[in-house]
Amino acid sequence: GSAGSAASAAPAAQGDGILTIAYGTAIDSLTPFRANTGRDAPYLKQIFEALAILNSNHELEPWVAKEWSTEDNGFTYTITLHEGVKDSAGNPYTAEDVVWFIEESKSRALKPIWTKVDSISKIDDTTVEIKLTSNIVGAIETILQDTYIVTKAAFEASSDEFGTSCVTTSPYKVTEFTASSTLSLEKRDDYWQDVSAMPEVAQANVDKINYVTITEASQMGIALETGTVDLVINMDLSTGAQFVDRDGYTVDMTEGPQGWTLFFSGADNSPCANDVALRQAICYSIDQDGLLTGLCSGYGTHMWDAHSPLHIGFNEKWRDEDYYDYSVDKAKEKLAESSYAGQSLKLLCSSSTFTQRLAQMLQSYLMEAGINCELLSGDMAYITSVRLDGTKYDMFINTIGGTYLPDAWSIRYDPKAYSTGDATSRHDYELGDLLYQCWTPEGWTEENIDKVHYYLKDNAIAYGLLDPYNFCIWRNDIGVENVVHGGFGYI
């Protein structure tokens, strides 16, 4: 990052005691039952505590859970909670609430991770036992992070299932919320433990926080310049680059935890589904260097797999291997081998500024190789509604989070994950068998990880496009004393 002298013009809200943060992805509801979309949003950990949280070293740290253990190689876990946990309405949080939340999450089936839970039961008021359907590497870590700490009593007392207001055990309470616009938080004076005992990455050290949703990149930059906001999390790189080495601002750059990936439809009605040569032609037609320059001003890295290099399990040797290195000639050769007949392929993408520009660049690259492409874009509500239905698109631009590679694999490629097959309506049981062999504790070996990687790569099931840096930028006059990064790389 870079730091300069104090800004010459004081921000409009200086001294108001409120940290105002701009973020580009809106929160549509305060419900704790959420899909994976937006699970890395920075405000979620201030609204909802969890059983565990990723620290700055990408290690799992206990939060509301004190500890967990297994005695059967990861099929069954005993989880012990802290005592005395209460929500802001005074309801005690006990093992019964953990059981309720996980069973309700399984019933709603919004995240594939819940299919990994076979059963959960209460042992006593502070202890639960979870039995998993498989001992997949990373499963319990994801469950611990995605089990939000909410009491059944508070949720059932809500008239709209926490749609517009919520009661949680967090050190903050929500004082104002407008869907897809603003979220205001204020520190509680009745939090169940000393704030200093919290994991460092989650400590509540600001009394009041306002989040504002700004989806247009240039407007986000203007808001920071004028002092309308104090801090921006994950600013679009084309705008963020303007603040590098600029007096009055600190630019904090970290490697992105997800990366942008092009996923191909697996539905039989898509030309991409059963045509490896067409998928390979598309991969060869994309210039990763051009994407990094055009979209990130160089602030980012290549991809060498369909998933981020920060996923645990990534093999460093992959960086030195050919990964569909840009070649229009090879793209045209593969296209000639395919059954492509000139039809227009549908590229699904969100309507955010960055994704739209990425989609337009991909469209241009495909046209240069002789492939017609039309953009199919919409807001996150629309994307969420169609993303698992491969009959609606031929290609889909998306990011996939997670700590371990099996987190991402299970979300995207497990043919048993959804009623439609995998996340693109593909029913590839050969790939499924490789996954199942690899993600057990005894099967989690470099050899087996390589088998999955090369199957995805050689068959062009998905293609990693680029991994932009996270840009967090703040004004130097807001008083930042120490910088701690969360598991997703945000300050």
N, C-alpha and C positions, 0 to 999 in steps of 0.2 A: 504493500500500500504506500501511500504518500501522505504526508502531513504538511500543512503550511501554516502561516500566521493567522491570527484571528480575522474573521471577515470584517471588512471595513464598514459594512452596513449591518446594524443589529437586526435580528429576525423579528417579524411582527409579533410573535408570541413569546419573545424572550422574557424569562422571569415569571411565566404564568404557572410554573410548577408542574406542567403537563408535558410528557414526552410524546410528541406527535410523530407517528411513523406511517410512511406510505408503503403500500404493498400492492402488487399488481393483480393478484387473484382474490376475488371477493369471497366472503363467507356468506352463504345463502341462508343459513339457519344455525341455531345454537345447539341443535340436536347432537348428542354424543354418538348416535348410530349413523355412521358415515361410510361412504365408499372410499376406495383408495385415492380418488381424485382429490388433490389438494392436501394429502395427509402430512406434507412437510410444511404447511402454513405456520408461520412463527407464532401466531396468536393462539393456536390450539393448546400449547403447553402452558399458557397463562390462564386459559379457561379451565382446562381439564388436566388434573394430575393423572398419573398412570402408575401401574405397578412398578415399572422400571423406565429408565431413560438412557439414551446414548450420550456419553460424555464427549469431551473434546478429542479424546484419543480413539473415538469410535468403539468404545468398550461399553458394555451394558452395566449400568449402575442402579442399585436398588433405590426406589423412591417411596411409594406407599407400601410396597412389599419390603420386608426386612431381609428376607433371604428365600432361596428356593433350592431344591435338591432333587436328584433322581437316583433310584437304586436299581433300575432295570434298563439301563442303557438308553434312556431318553423316551421311553414310552409313557411313563407315569412321573408326574412331578408333585412334590409337596411344597406349597407356597405359604409362608408365614407373613402376616400383616403386622404393621405397627399397631400398637394399642392407642386408644384415645382419639382416633380419627373422627372428626365431625364435619358436616357440611355447614354452609352459612345459615341454614335454617335450624340448626341445632340437632339434626338427625345424626345418630351415631352410624359410622360406616363399619360394617362387619363382614364376615365371610359370606353371609347370606346375600349381600349385595354383589359380591364377586360372582357368585353362582348365578344370580338373576341376570347380571349384565352379559355374561358369556352365553348363557342359554338364550337370551333375547337376541343377541348378535347372531347366533347360529340360526335362529328362526327367521330373522330378516335377511340373512344371506347377502349382505352388501359387500363383504370382503371375502375373498377365497380362503384366507387364513383360517376362518372359523370352521371350514370343512375338515380341518386337521384335528379338531377337538371331538373326541368320542364321547366323553362325559366329564362332568365336573360335580364335585360333591363337597359338602361342608364337613369338616372334622370337628372343629370347635369354633368359637366366635372369631378367632384370629388365624384360622388355618383352613386351607382348602386343598383338595387333591384333584388334579387334572390328568385325565387319561387321553392320550393322543392316538389318532388312527394310524399314524406312522411316526417314526422317530426322525423325521426329516430335519436335516441340519438347518438351524435358524428359525424353526417353527416356534419353539417356546420363547425365543427372544422377541419375535414379532408379536406373539400373543401378549407378552408382558408389557410391551409398549402400546399395544392397541386396546388394552383393557382400561378404559377411562374410569376414573373413580367418581361414581355417581350413586347416590342412594336411591333404592327403589321407591322409598316413600316420597322423596322430592319429585322424582320423575312422574310418578302416577298422580301426584297432586297438581301437575301442570295441565293447563287446559289445552295446550297445543304441542305437547311432547317437547318442551324446550325450544319451540320454534322461534320465539321472539324474546324469551327471557329464560334464565337457567339458575339452578342452585347446585353448586358443586363444593368440593372440599378444597379448592384452589385458594392460595393466599389472596387472590383478587376476586372481586365481585363485578358483575356486569352492571354498569349504571345506565348505559344507553346503547341501543342497537338498532340500526336500520339495514335491512338485508341488502347485500351487495353494495354498501355504501360506507357506513361508519360503525365502529365498535369502540366503546369507552369502558375502561376498566379502572377500578380504584382499589387500593390495598385494604383488606379487611383488618380490623383490630381484634378479631376473635379467631385468628387462624389456629389450627390445632397443634402446631408445633413452632418452635423457634425457627425463624426464617434461616438463620445461619446453619441450621442442621440439614437444610435441603441440599440436594446435589448442586454443585456450583453452577452447572449449566442451566438450572431452573430457578435460581434464587431470585426472589422478588425484591429488588433494590430501588425501584422507582415507585413513588406513591400513586401517580396517576398516569395512565397511558391511553392515548387515542390512536386507533388505527383508521386510516382512510384508504379507500380503494381508488387507485388511479391506474387505469388500464392503458392510457395513451402515454408512450414513453416521453415525448417532449414535454407534456404537461407535468409529468413527474419531476423532470429536471427543473422546470420553472418553479414548481412548488418548493423545491429545495433551495433554489436561489433566492426566492422572495421571503423565505422563512415561514411559509405556510406550514411546512413540515420541518422537523428537526433531523430526521433520519430516514433513509430509504433502504429497504431490504430487497435485494435481488433486482436492482435496476437494470433495464435493458442496456446491453453493452454499448450500443451505438450512441446512446445519450450519456451513459456513465463514463465513457472514454474522455468526454469533455472536461471531467472533473479531476482527472489524473494530473498530479503536480500543480494543481491550482490552489492559490492561496485561500485559506479560510475553510478548507474541506479536507477530510480524511477519506481516502478510498481504500477499502479493505477488500482484497481479492483472495478468493479461495477456490480450489478446484471444485467443479460441480459434482454433486453426489449422484446424479442421475444420467445426464447426457440425453441427447435427442436421437430417437431411433425411428426408422421406417419399418413398420410391420406390414406384411402382405396378408391379404385376405386368404382364409383357408376354405371359404365357402365354394361349393362346386360351381355356382353360377359365375364366379369371377374368373377372368382369363388368367389371373396370377396364381390361382389355387394349385393347379396341377401342371404348371409349365415352369420347370426349373430354369430353362434357358432364358425365358422372358424375365424372370426375377433377377437372374445374373446380369442380363443386359441392362436392367434398370440400375443395379449396383455399380456397374462399370461406368455408367454415364454420369455419375455424380462426382463432382470435384470437391473433396473435403477442404483443400486449401482455399478454394474459392468461397466456400461457405464461411470459413473462419475469418477470411478477410472482409467479405461483404456484410456479414452479420455481426461479427464480434470485434472488428478492427484488430484482429490478431489475438484478442484476449480469450484464449481457450485452447483446447487440445483436440487432436484427432481422436477417433474411436478405432479400436482394434478388435472389437467384439460388439455384439448387439447391446451390451450393457456397460455401465460405467467402470473405469479402472479402479474406482474406490470400493466396488463390491468385493467383499472378502471371498477369495477363491480365484480372483483374476491372476493369470499367469503372466509375469513380466516378459517372457519370451515372445508372447503374441505381438508385442510392439514391433518386433523386428521382422515379422512375416508379412507377406503380401496380403492385403485386405481389400480386394477389388480396387486396386490402385487405378485412379482415373484414366480411362482410355476410351475415347469415342470410337476408335477402330474396333476394339474388343467388344464394345457395346453393340456395334452394328453386326459384328460376326455372330454374337450370341442371339441377336434379334433375328438374324436370318435362319438360325437353327430352330427358332421357336415357332409356335403356331399363331403368333400375333398377326392379326389381319387388319390392323390400322384403326381399330375401334378406340374410342376415347376412354381412358382409365380414370376412375374417380379417386381423387386424393382427399381423404378426410382430415380436417385440421380444425383447431379452435380458431376463434376470431381475434385472439390477442395479436398485438402488433408484431411481436417477434415471430410467432408461428406463421402469420400471414406472409411475412417477408421470406421466411424459410420455404414455405410452400411455393411461392412464386419463383424462387430460384430453382427449386427442384423441377418445376414445370418447364422452365427454360432449358435446363440440362436435358430433360427427357425429349423435348422437341428437337434439340440438336442431334440426338441419336435416332430420331425418326419415330418417337413414341408420342402419341397424342395424350393429353392429360387435361382434366378439368377439376377445378377446386370445389370441394364440398365443405363449407365451413359453417360454424355456428358457435353459440356461447357454450359454457361448460355444462349447462343443464341439457342441451341438445347432445353434446358429445357423450355425456354420461349415459344418455338414453339409448344410443346406437352403437357404442364402442365395442360391445361384445357380439354384435350381429354382423358377421362378415359379408352377408348378402347386401349390405348397404353401401359398401365401398370396395375398392380394390387395393388401396394402400391407406395407411393411417399413420400420421405423425404423432408420436407420444413420448413421454418420459416415464421411466419406471424406477421407483425407489426401492429401498430395502437395504439390509445390512449385508447379508450373504447372497451369493449368486442364486441359491435355491429359492430365496424370497422372490426374486424376479422371475425365475423359471416357472415357479408354481403359479404365479399370477398370469403369465403369458402362454405357456406351452403345454401345461398338463391337460391332456385330452379328456380328463375326468373332472375338470375344475368347474365347468358350467354345463347347463342343460344343452347348450349349443356346441359343446366340445371345448376347445381351448378358447382363449380370449379373442380369436379371429374366426371362430367356427371351424377350425381345423380338427381332424380326427387322426392325428399322426401317432399311432401306438408304438411304432419303432422308436420315435423320439421319446415317447412316454416311458418305455422300458429303460432307456438310457438314463432318464431322470431318476426313476425309482431306484436304479442300481447305484447311482452316484450320491444321492443326498441322505443316505443313512450314515451314522457315525463311522461304521466300518468301511463303507463304500466311498467316503469322502476323501478320495486320493487324487493326486495330480493326474494320474492316468485316466481315471474316470471323468474328471472335470474336463480334460482335453477332449474326450469322446463327445461330450455334449457340445463343447465349443465348436469343434470341427464339423459336427453334423449341422449345427445352425448355420455355420459359415458356408460349407460346401453346397448345401441345399438352398442357400439364400432364403432361409425362413424369415429372417429379419436382418436389417443392416444398420449398424451404428453410424450416425451422420457426423455429429460433432458434440463436444462437451464444453460449453461455455463456462467461463469462470463465474462464480457468484460475485456480484458487485454490491457491497453494502457501503453506503456513503453517508457521512454525517457532517454537520457543521461543527467547526472546532469550538464554537462558543457555547455548546450545550453541556460541557463539563464531563466528557467521557474520561474516566480514570483508569479503567482496566478493560481489556477486550477478552471475552471468552466466546469460543465458537461452539455451537451445538453440533449434533451428529449430522445435520444436513449442511453444515458449513456456514450457516448464518451467524451473525453476531448475537 
